[in-house]
Amino acid sequence: MGMDIKQEKKNSEEQAVLGYIHKVLDLIEKQEVTREEAEWITKETVDGFREYVNPGFLEYRKTVTEGGQFAAVEWSDSGACFKDVNSKEYIDCLGGFGIYNVGHRNPKVVKAVTDQLKRQALHSQDLLDPLRAMLAKILADITPGDLKYAFFTNSGTESVEAALKLAKMYSDRTTIISTTRAFHGKSLGSLSGTAKGMFRKPFLPLVPGFRHIPYGDIDMMRKTFETCALVGEDVAAVMLEPIQGEGGIILPPEGYLQQVRELCDAFGALLIFDEVQTGMGRTGKMFAAELYGVVPDILCLAKAFGGGVMPAGAVVAKEEVFKSWFPNPFMHTTTFGGNPLACAAAIATIGVLIEEKLPERAAACGEYFLNGLKEAAKGYEDIVQEVRGKGLMIGVEFHSDELGYEVAKGMFDGGVLVAGTLINSKTLRFEPALTISYEEVDQVIRTFKHVLSQVKA
């Protein structure tokens, strides 16, 4: 009798779950939702984050009012914009931390993914999968210098992990040089290269062998190489973002990256460029390495690599480095990295970037955007400390975190999404789609100037 009651309860719970699932799937199917449906979606989202995801996000999101009475909930997107569930449109200058280089839901990327989905979503893992080979060939053709072999991942931190393992297999050295303000991810290996203490301290000790030195300080880099050699801890690799993204859109000093390349060559170390955020046309070239005329030994990609449609990343390396994985290709693997859908998205994305000359467009539009923001900031020197950037990777630094947060909040209220770097609003990033129109750029600049006039220093 007791078992019957338990079974009935289980059946009842399953029916309730099924009912909820069908309601959610019906909403996904809809192009438009009613006001009542929008209210239900908002409530379920806020309650779900509080009870089942992480209530901390409700405190962090500037779009959630106290008590969760109002929250902006994303629902649809296209081009350089997205809409919330109440149909309010925002110009997206955060861009998913730089993933929408070819725009939101670029039709060519969506078509490639849906075409592939009609035939095969994932692969068996045992046979050779064609799109992986084709994408690797394309990458070898478009990446700088003699970068050739590719390993595919699902995210930026996975690309960094793969790069670190490649560097360690290449030689018997274990010392990795990273820099202050660096961000390379949050899995244990990549976190060892990341510089922000807040993210590192709870997980210490991390992977041994990492040394952090000031970004841009070539003398310290040279001394560190020399010291490591003297004590028998020779440097295996230097890992850098050509332009630091999460660190606050920090540009390298003149000649710095070339000098780091020369040091690596002199001491027999590898140079790893983390282009997870700077790659795929963001800075005005397909890869930021091209801006500075430097060819790394290993290049990390992700974020915009999947065209804002699929999670996708890659590591591309010189044959001399990558061949340590030839004897046993199972030394480093991933179930979903390089899957057919992700490869289709990446292939289409590269096609769009080349056909529509988006890196060149990022250079021209970025200069226009940068100059417009600088002009808007004139007269507000007590609020804005500096406007800097390259291409459509722009940072606006304020005199305090509080000022930056007020500006970000004001711009969001005005229909423009921007955000800070490394959960700090002292520097706000502007990383819109490379397809953003000049009219939309003008609107962002007007909104920025208006908000500055309302903020008190």
C-alpha positions in Angstrom: 0.0 0.0 0.0 2.8 2.3 1.0 4.6 1.7 -2.4 1.4 2.6 -4.3 1.3 6.0 -2.5 4.9 6.6 -3.3 4.4 5.6 -6.9 1.4 7.9 -7.2 3.3 10.8 -5.7 6.2 10.2 -8.2 3.8 10.0 -11.1 2.1 13.2 -10.0 5.5 15.0 -9.7 6.5 13.8 -13.1 3.3 15.1 -14.6 3.8 18.4 -13.0 7.4 18.6 -14.4 6.1 17.6 -17.9 3.4 20.3 -17.7 6.1 22.9 -16.9 8.3 21.6 -19.6 5.6 21.9 -22.2 4.7 25.4 -21.1 8.4 26.5 -21.5 8.7 24.8 -24.9 5.5 26.5 -26.1 7.0 29.8 -25.1 10.2 29.1 -26.9 8.2 28.3 -30.1 6.5 31.8 -30.0 7.9 34.8 -31.9 5.9 37.2 -29.6 4.6 36.8 -26.1 1.6 38.4 -24.4 2.0 40.8 -21.5 0.8 38.1 -19.1 3.3 35.7 -20.5 6.1 38.3 -20.2 5.2 38.8 -16.5 5.2 35.0 -15.9 8.6 34.7 -17.6 10.1 37.5 -15.6 8.8 36.1 -12.3 9.9 32.6 -13.1 13.4 33.9 -14.1 13.9 35.9 -10.9 12.5 33.2 -8.7 14.6 30.5 -10.5 17.8 32.5 -10.1 17.0 33.0 -6.4 16.1 29.4 -5.7 17.9 27.2 -8.2 20.7 29.1 -10.0 22.5 31.6 -7.7 20.9 34.4 -5.8 24.1 36.3 -6.0 23.3 37.2 -9.6 20.2 39.1 -8.4 22.4 41.4 -6.3 24.9 41.8 -9.1 22.6 42.5 -12.0 21.9 46.3 -12.2 18.6 45.5 -14.0 17.0 43.8 -11.0 15.2 46.1 -8.6 15.2 45.5 -4.8 12.9 42.6 -4.1 12.9 41.5 -7.7 9.9 43.6 -8.6 11.4 44.4 -12.0 14.1 42.7 -14.0 15.1 43.0 -17.6 15.0 39.5 -19.0 16.5 38.9 -22.5 14.2 37.3 -25.0 15.3 38.0 -28.6 18.1 39.5 -30.7 19.3 40.5 -34.1 22.0 42.7 -35.6 23.7 44.9 -33.0 20.7 44.8 -30.6 18.6 42.6 -28.3 15.1 43.0 -26.8 13.9 42.1 -23.4 10.8 40.1 -22.8 8.8 43.4 -22.7 10.0 44.3 -26.2 12.3 47.1 -25.1 15.3 47.2 -27.5 18.9 47.8 -26.4 22.0 48.5 -28.4 24.4 45.8 -27.2 27.8 47.3 -26.5 28.8 44.5 -24.1 28.3 41.9 -26.8 28.4 38.9 -24.5 32.0 40.0 -23.5 32.9 40.1 -27.2 31.2 37.1 -28.8 28.9 38.9 -31.3 31.5 40.1 -33.8 29.3 39.2 -36.8 26.2 40.4 -35.0 23.4 38.7 -33.1 22.0 35.7 -34.9 23.9 36.4 -38.2 21.7 34.7 -40.8 24.6 33.1 -42.6 25.9 31.6 -39.4 22.4 30.5 -38.3 21.9 28.9 -41.8 25.1 26.9 -41.6 24.3 25.6 -38.2 20.7 24.7 -39.0 21.7 23.1 -42.4 24.2 20.9 -40.5 21.7 20.2 -37.8 19.3 18.8 -40.4 21.9 16.2 -41.3 24.0 15.5 -38.1 24.3 17.4 -34.8 27.2 15.6 -33.1 29.6 13.0 -34.4 30.4 9.4 -33.3 33.9 10.3 -32.0 35.3 7.2 -33.7 35.2 8.1 -37.4 36.9 11.1 -39.1 34.6 14.1 -39.1 34.9 16.3 -42.2 34.2 19.8 -40.9 36.9 19.6 -38.3 39.5 19.0 -41.0 38.1 21.7 -43.2 38.0 24.3 -40.4 41.5 23.4 -39.4 42.7 24.0 -43.0 40.9 27.4 -43.1 42.6 28.4 -39.8 46.0 27.5 -41.1 45.4 29.7 -44.1 44.2 32.8 -42.2 46.3 32.8 -39.0 49.7 34.6 -39.0 53.0 33.1 -40.0 53.4 29.4 -39.8 50.7 28.6 -37.3 49.2 25.3 -38.7 47.7 22.6 -36.6 44.4 23.2 -34.7 42.7 21.7 -31.6 39.1 22.6 -31.1 37.5 23.5 -27.7 34.2 24.8 -26.4 35.4 27.9 -24.5 38.2 30.3 -23.9 39.4 28.7 -20.7 39.5 25.3 -22.5 41.7 26.9 -25.2 44.1 28.2 -22.6 44.2 24.8 -20.8 45.1 23.1 -24.1 47.8 25.8 -24.9 49.4 25.2 -21.5 49.5 21.5 -21.9 50.9 21.9 -25.4 53.7 24.1 -24.0 54.5 21.6 -21.3 54.7 18.7 -23.7 56.9 20.6 -26.0 59.8 20.7 -23.5 60.6 19.5 -20.0 60.3 23.1 -18.7 57.5 24.0 -16.3 57.8 27.8 -15.7 55.0 29.9 -17.2 55.2 33.7 -17.2 52.0 35.6 -17.1 51.3 39.2 -16.2 49.4 41.4 -13.8 45.8 42.3 -14.8 45.8 39.2 -17.1 42.6 37.2 -17.5 42.9 33.7 -19.1 39.9 31.9 -17.6 38.8 30.3 -14.3 39.5 26.6 -14.6 42.4 25.6 -12.5 45.2 25.8 -15.1 44.0 29.0 -16.8 43.2 30.5 -13.4 46.9 30.0 -12.5 47.6 32.4 -15.3 44.8 34.8 -14.4 46.0 37.6 -12.1 43.0 38.7 -10.1 43.5 37.7 -6.5 39.8 37.6 -5.7 39.3 34.7 -8.1 42.6 32.9 -7.1 42.7 33.0 -3.3 39.9 30.5 -2.6 41.5 27.9 -4.8 45.1 28.1 -3.8 47.5 26.4 -4.3 46.9 26.5 -8.0 49.1 24.8 -10.7 52.7 25.4 -9.7 55.3 27.1 -11.9 53.4 30.3 -12.8 55.1 33.7 -12.3 53.3 37.0 -12.7 55.1 40.2 -13.7 53.8 43.7 -14.6 52.2 43.8 -18.1 54.2 46.1 -20.4 57.4 45.9 -18.3 60.0 44.4 -20.7 62.9 44.9 -18.2 61.1 42.9 -15.6 60.4 40.3 -18.2 64.1 40.1 -19.2 65.2 39.8 -15.5 62.6 37.1 -14.9 63.9 35.1 -17.8 67.5 35.5 -16.6 66.7 34.6 -13.0 64.7 31.5 -14.0 67.6 30.3 -16.1 70.1 30.9 -13.3 68.1 28.8 -10.8 67.3 26.0 -13.2 63.6 26.8 -13.7 63.9 27.8 -17.3 60.8 29.4 -18.9 58.6 27.1 -20.9 56.3 29.9 -22.2 55.1 33.4 -21.9 51.3 33.8 -22.0 49.9 37.2 -22.9 46.7 38.9 -24.2 48.1 41.2 -27.0 45.5 43.8 -25.6 44.3 43.0 -22.1 40.5 42.8 -22.1 39.2 42.0 -18.7 42.2 43.9 -17.2 40.6 47.1 -18.5 41.3 47.3 -22.2 45.1 47.8 -21.7 47.1 48.5 -24.8 50.7 47.2 -24.9 53.5 49.8 -24.9 55.2 50.6 -28.2 57.4 47.6 -29.2 56.6 45.5 -26.1 55.2 42.5 -27.9 58.0 42.4 -30.4 60.5 42.5 -27.5 58.7 39.7 -25.7 58.9 37.6 -28.9 62.7 38.3 -29.1 63.2 37.3 -25.5 61.3 34.0 -26.0 63.4 33.2 -29.0 66.6 34.1 -27.1 65.8 31.8 -24.2 64.1 29.0 -26.1 60.6 29.7 -24.7 57.2 29.6 -26.5 55.0 32.6 -26.9 51.3 32.0 -26.3 48.8 34.7 -27.4 45.5 34.5 -25.7 43.3 36.1 -28.4 40.0 34.8 -27.0 38.7 38.4 -26.8 41.0 40.2 -29.3 40.6 37.7 -32.2 38.2 37.4 -35.1 38.4 41.0 -36.3 37.7 42.8 -33.0 40.8 45.1 -33.0 40.8 46.0 -36.7 42.7 43.0 -37.9 41.6 39.3 -38.0 44.0 38.7 -35.1 45.6 41.3 -32.9 48.9 39.6 -33.5 48.8 41.2 -36.9 48.5 44.7 -35.5 51.9 44.3 -33.9 53.7 42.2 -36.5 54.3 39.3 -34.0 53.7 35.6 -34.7 53.1 33.5 -31.5 53.9 29.8 -31.3 50.4 29.1 -30.0 47.2 31.1 -30.5 44.1 30.8 -28.4 40.6 31.6 -29.8 37.0 31.4 -28.5 34.2 33.9 -27.8 33.4 35.2 -31.3 34.9 32.1 -33.0 31.4 30.5 -32.9 29.8 33.5 -34.5 27.6 34.2 -31.4 25.6 31.2 -32.3 27.6 28.2 -31.0 30.1 27.8 -28.1 33.4 27.2 -29.9 37.1 27.7 -29.4 40.4 26.7 -30.9 44.1 26.5 -30.3 46.3 26.9 -33.3 50.0 26.1 -33.1 53.2 25.8 -35.1 53.9 22.2 -36.3 57.1 22.1 -34.3 55.1 22.7 -31.1 52.0 20.7 -32.0 53.8 17.5 -33.1 54.3 16.4 -29.5 50.7 15.3 -29.7 51.2 13.3 -33.0 52.3 10.0 -31.4 49.2 9.9 -29.1 46.4 12.2 -30.2 44.5 11.2 -27.1 46.9 13.1 -24.8 44.3 15.9 -24.7 40.7 15.4 -25.9 37.2 16.8 -25.5 33.9 15.2 -26.2 32.2 18.3 -27.7 35.1 20.4 -29.0 35.1 20.5 -32.8 31.6 19.1 -33.1 29.9 19.5 -36.4 27.6 22.3 -35.3 30.4 24.4 -33.8 32.6 23.8 -36.8 29.8 24.9 -39.2 29.3 28.0 -37.2 33.0 28.9 -37.1 33.4 28.3 -40.9 30.5 30.5 -41.7 31.7 33.2 -39.2 35.2 33.3 -40.9 33.4 33.6 -44.2 31.3 36.5 -43.0 34.3 38.3 -41.5 36.2 38.0 -44.8 33.3 38.7 -47.3 32.0 41.7 -45.4 35.5 43.0 -44.5 34.5 43.3 -40.9 38.0 43.6 -39.5 38.6 46.6 -41.7 35.2 47.9 -40.7 36.1 47.5 -37.0 39.2 49.6 -37.6 37.3 52.5 -39.3 34.1 52.4 -37.2 36.2 51.9 -34.0 38.2 55.1 -34.7 35.0 57.0 -35.3 33.5 55.5 -32.1 36.7 56.2 -30.0 36.9 59.8 -31.2 33.1 60.3 -30.5 33.4 59.1 -27.0 36.5 61.2 -26.3 34.6 64.3 -27.7 31.6 63.4 -25.5 33.8 63.2 -22.4 35.3 66.7 -22.8 34.3 68.8 -19.9 33.8 65.8 -17.7 37.4 65.2 -16.8 36.4 65.0 -13.1 34.3 61.8 -14.1 36.2 60.3 -17.0 39.9 59.5 -16.6 40.7 58.1 -20.1 39.1 56.7 -23.3 41.3 54.2 -25.1 41.1 51.2 -27.4 41.8 49.6 -30.7 39.1 48.8 -33.3 35.8 48.1 -31.6 37.5 47.1 -28.4 37.2 50.3 -26.4 37.5 51.1 -22.7 36.3 54.1 -20.8 38.1 54.5 -17.4 36.5 56.5 -14.7 38.0 58.0 -11.5 36.1 55.4 -9.4 34.2 52.2 -9.6 31.1 54.0 -8.3 31.1 56.6 -11.1 31.5 53.8 -13.7 28.6 51.9 -12.2 26.4 55.0 -12.3 27.2 55.6 -16.0 26.6 51.9 -16.9 23.2 52.0 -15.1 22.2 55.3 -16.7 23.1 54.0 -20.2 21.2 50.8 -19.6 18.1 52.9 -18.7 18.7 54.8 -22.0 18.7 51.5 -24.0 22.5 50.9 -24.2 24.2 47.9 -22.6 27.8 48.4 -21.4 29.6 46.7 -18.5 32.7 46.8 -16.5 35.7 44.5 -16.6 36.4 41.8 -14.0 33.2 42.7 -12.1 34.6 46.2 -11.6 33.0 49.2 -13.2 36.0 51.5 -13.0 36.6 50.7 -16.7 33.5 50.2 -18.9 34.0 48.2 -22.1 32.4 49.0 -25.4 32.5 45.9 -27.6 29.6 46.0 -30.0 29.0 43.9 -33.0 31.4 44.7 -35.8 28.3 45.2 -37.9 27.0 48.1 -35.7 25.7 51.0 -37.9 27.2 54.5 -37.6 23.7 55.7 -36.6 23.7 53.2 -33.7 27.2 54.4 -32.7 25.9 58.0 -32.8 23.0 57.0 -30.5 25.4 55.4 -28.0 27.6 58.5 -28.0 24.6 60.7 -27.4 23.4 58.5 -24.6 26.9 58.5 -23.0 27.1 62.3 -23.1 23.6 62.7 -21.7 24.4 60.3 -18.8 27.6 62.1 -18.0 25.7 65.3 -17.7 23.5 63.6 -15.0 26.2 62.0 -13.0 27.8 63.8 -10.1 31.5 63.4 -9.5 
